[in-house]
Amino acid sequence: MKLKQGQIWKTETAFIRIVTLERLSVDYKSMTDLETMEGTHEKATKKAFCRLIKGARLMPNE
Protein backbone atom coordinates (compact mmCIF):
# COMPACT_ATOMS: atom_id res chain seq x y z
CA MET A 1 0.00 0.00 0.00
CA LYS A 2 1.37 3.39 -0.98
CA LEU A 3 0.88 6.36 1.28
CA LYS A 4 -0.88 9.30 -0.35
CA GLN A 5 -1.83 12.76 0.82
CA GLY A 6 -5.43 12.87 2.06
CA GLN A 7 -5.69 9.21 3.06
CA ILE A 8 -7.61 8.46 6.25
CA TRP A 9 -6.61 5.50 8.40
CA LYS A 10 -8.77 4.08 11.21
CA THR A 11 -6.95 2.74 14.26
CA GLU A 12 -8.56 1.26 17.36
CA THR A 13 -8.78 4.64 19.08
CA ALA A 14 -8.59 7.34 16.40
CA PHE A 15 -8.72 8.37 12.77
CA ILE A 16 -5.46 9.55 11.19
CA ARG A 17 -5.47 11.76 8.07
CA ILE A 18 -2.29 12.39 6.09
CA VAL A 19 -2.01 16.15 5.63
CA THR A 20 1.41 16.49 3.97
CA LEU A 21 3.55 13.67 2.67
CA GLU A 22 7.23 14.36 2.10
CA ARG A 23 10.14 12.13 1.24
CA LEU A 24 11.14 11.31 4.82
CA SER A 25 8.38 12.81 6.96
CA VAL A 26 4.62 12.83 7.32
CA ASP A 27 2.42 15.58 8.74
CA TYR A 28 -0.82 14.07 9.97
CA LYS A 29 -3.91 14.95 11.93
CA SER A 30 -5.16 12.63 14.65
CA MET A 31 -8.93 12.83 15.23
CA THR A 32 -11.42 10.96 17.38
CA ASP A 33 -14.45 11.85 15.24
CA LEU A 34 -14.69 12.33 11.46
CA GLU A 35 -17.87 14.41 11.76
CA THR A 36 -16.27 17.28 13.69
CA MET A 37 -12.75 16.84 12.24
CA GLU A 38 -11.30 18.16 15.51
CA GLY A 39 -7.89 16.86 16.43
CA THR A 40 -4.21 17.57 16.75
CA HIS A 41 -1.61 18.09 14.01
CA GLU A 42 1.55 16.07 14.46
CA LYS A 43 4.70 15.27 12.51
CA ALA A 44 6.58 11.98 12.30
CA THR A 45 9.16 10.24 10.17
CA LYS A 46 7.75 7.85 7.57
CA LYS A 47 9.11 4.90 9.54
CA ALA A 48 7.42 6.04 12.77
CA PHE A 49 4.18 6.79 10.90
CA CYS A 50 4.10 3.31 9.36
CA ARG A 51 4.53 1.84 12.84
CA LEU A 52 1.66 4.04 14.03
CA ILE A 53 -0.76 2.78 11.38
CA LYS A 54 0.34 -0.85 11.60
CA GLY A 55 -2.87 -2.85 11.94
CA ALA A 56 -4.98 0.16 10.93
CA ARG A 57 -7.60 0.05 8.18
CA LEU A 58 -7.60 2.42 5.21
CA MET A 59 -10.94 4.20 4.90
CA PRO A 60 -12.48 4.34 1.41
CA ASN A 61 -12.32 7.63 -0.48
CA GLU A 62 -15.51 9.65 -0.58
Backbone hydrogen bonds in HBPLUS format (Angstrom, degrees):
<---DONOR---> <-ACCEPTOR-->    atom                        ^
c    i                          cat <-CA-CA->   ^        H-A-AA   ^      H-
h    n   atom  resd res      DA  || num        DHA   H-A  angle D-A-AA Bond
n    s   type  num  typ     dist DA aas  dist angle  dist       angle   num
A0007-GLN N   A0004-LYS O   3.32 MM   3  5.89 163.0  2.35 133.7 133.7     1
A0006-GLY N   A0018-ILE O   2.87 MM  12  5.13 154.7  1.93 135.6 143.7     2
A0018-ILE N   A0007-GLN O   2.97 MM  11  5.56 156.7  2.03 156.6 164.0     3
A0059-MET N   A0008-ILE O   2.87 MM  51  5.57 173.1  1.87 164.5 166.0     4
A0009-TRP N   A0016-ILE O   2.74 MM   7  5.05 164.5  1.76 148.1 152.5     5
A0016-ILE N   A0009-TRP O   2.75 MM   7  5.05 161.8  1.78 151.8 157.9     6
A0010-LYS N   A0057-ARG O   2.78 MM  47  5.18 166.1  1.79 149.8 154.3     7
A0057-ARG N   A0010-LYS O   3.01 MM  47  5.18 164.3  2.03 138.4 141.4     8
A0011-THR N   A0014-ALA O   2.82 MM   3  5.33 164.1  1.85 169.2 173.3     9
A0015-PHE N   A0031-MET O   2.67 MM  16  5.10 170.5  1.67 160.0 163.3    10
A0031-MET N   A0015-PHE O   2.76 MM  16  5.10 173.1  1.77 160.0 162.4    11
A0017-ARG N   A0029-LYS O   2.96 MM  12  5.25 163.8  1.98 150.6 154.3    12
A0029-LYS N   A0017-ARG O   2.89 MM  12  5.25 157.3  1.94 148.3 155.8    13
A0019-VAL N   A0027-ASP O   2.82 MM   8  5.44 151.1  1.90 141.6 149.1    14
A0020-THR N   A0027-ASP O   3.16 MM   7  4.95 159.7  2.21 127.6 133.1    15
A0027-ASP N   A0020-THR O   2.86 MM   7  4.95 171.4  1.87 152.7 155.5    16
A0022-GLU N   A0025-SER O   2.93 MM   3  5.23 162.9  1.96 168.6 167.4    17
A0046-LYS N   A0024-LEU O   3.14 MM  22  5.57 149.1  2.24 122.3 122.3    18
A0026-VAL N   A0044-ALA O   2.75 MM  18  5.42 160.7  1.79 167.4 170.8    19
A0044-ALA N   A0026-VAL O   2.95 MM  18  5.42 157.0  2.00 150.5 158.1    20
A0028-TYR N   A0042-GLU O   2.88 MM  14  5.45 162.9  1.91 151.0 156.9    21
A0042-GLU N   A0028-TYR O   2.78 MM  14  5.45 164.4  1.81 167.1 171.0    22
A0030-SER N   A0040-THR O   2.95 MM  10  5.45 160.8  1.99 157.6 157.3    23
A0040-THR N   A0030-SER O   3.08 MM  10  5.45 145.1  2.21 145.6 149.0    24
A0037-MET N   A0033-ASP O   3.22 MM   4  6.07 144.5  2.35 137.5 147.7    25
A0049-PHE N   A0045-THR O   2.88 MM   4  6.09 157.2  1.93 153.1 160.2    26
A0050-CYS N   A0046-LYS O   2.91 MM   4  6.10 158.9  1.96 149.4 154.4    27
A0051-ARG N   A0047-LYS O   3.15 MM   4  6.41 148.3  2.25 141.2 149.6    28
A0052-LEU N   A0048-ALA O   2.98 MM   4  6.23 143.0  2.12 139.8 150.4    29
A0052-LEU N   A0049-PHE O   3.01 MM   3  4.88 117.2  2.42  91.3 107.5    30
A0053-ILE N   A0049-PHE O   3.01 MM   4  6.38 150.5  2.10 153.0 159.6    31
A0054-LYS N   A0051-ARG O   3.41 MM   3  5.14 159.3  2.45  95.1 100.7    32
A0056-ALA N   A0053-ILE O   2.82 MM   3  4.99 160.5  1.85 131.1 131.6    33
